[in-house]
């Protein structure tokens, strides 16, 4: 026995299909907002007013930074004209690029060539967000992509 396909059947099919699409979109949007690490600055307009001057001062330092991770040992090398530097680190946050859930504050020590710290890490994409102060008082801010060495 065959049942007749009515307008209500077609409407119900469309409503269910679009309901699934809307539910998936809402779930993905909710997850995107909840896992966003946050704002870089509180007021982008105010930050933009001194951006060019700050960037020029930072580039004038001519520092070359490199971060590497071997096992759970994080190594940060700061070079100027090929010589190792040890500027004052005001803030260092080690974590994933897309989440703040596992962020850590490494306790760096300078070994004469680089800053070294023990962290809890694994495979994947890691960043080191730094704020350092040069001897002349210039604030140096940079996000360093950490190379995982196996």
Residue pairs with C-beta under 8 A, 6 or more apart in sequence:
35 98
35 99
37 98
37 99
37 100
38 100
41 47
54 139
57 138
58 138
58 139
58 140
58 141
58 142
60 138
61 80
61 134
61 138
61 140
62 80
62 81
63 78
63 79
63 80
63 85
63 87
63 140
64 78
64 79
64 80
65 76
65 77
65 78
65 79
65 130
65 142
65 144
66 76
66 77
66 79
66 144
66 147
67 74
67 75
67 76
67 77
67 128
67 144
67 145
67 146
67 147
68 74
68 75
68 77
68 146
68 147
68 148
68 149
69 75
69 119
69 121
69 126
69 146
69 147
69 148
69 149
70 149
70 150
72 118
72 119
72 120
72 121
73 116
73 117
73 118
73 119
74 94
74 106
74 116
74 117
74 118
74 119
74 121
74 128
74 146
75 114
75 115
75 116
76 92
76 108
76 114
76 115
76 116
76 117
76 128
76 130
76 144
77 84
77 113
77 114
77 115
78 84
78 85
78 86
78 87
78 114
78 115
78 132
79 85
84 112
84 113
84 114
86 110
86 115
87 132
87 133
87 134
87 135
87 140
88 132
88 133
89 108
89 115
89 130
89 131
89 132
90 131
90 132
90 133
90 139
91 129
91 130
91 131
92 105
92 106
92 108
92 128
92 129
92 130
92 131
93 103
93 104
93 105
93 128
93 129
94 103
94 104
94 105
94 106
94 117
94 119
94 121
94 126
94 127
94 128
94 146
95 102
95 103
95 104
95 126
95 127
95 129
96 102
96 103
96 124
96 125
96 126
96 127
97 125
97 126
97 127
97 145
98 125
102 120
104 119
104 120
106 117
106 118
106 119
106 128
107 117
107 118
108 115
108 116
108 117
109 115
109 116
109 117
110 116
121 148
123 148
124 148
125 145
126 145
126 146
126 148
127 143
127 144
127 145
127 146
128 143
128 144
128 146
129 142
129 143
129 144
130 140
130 141
130 142
130 143
130 144
131 139
131 140
131 141
132 139
132 140
132 141
133 139
133 140
134 140
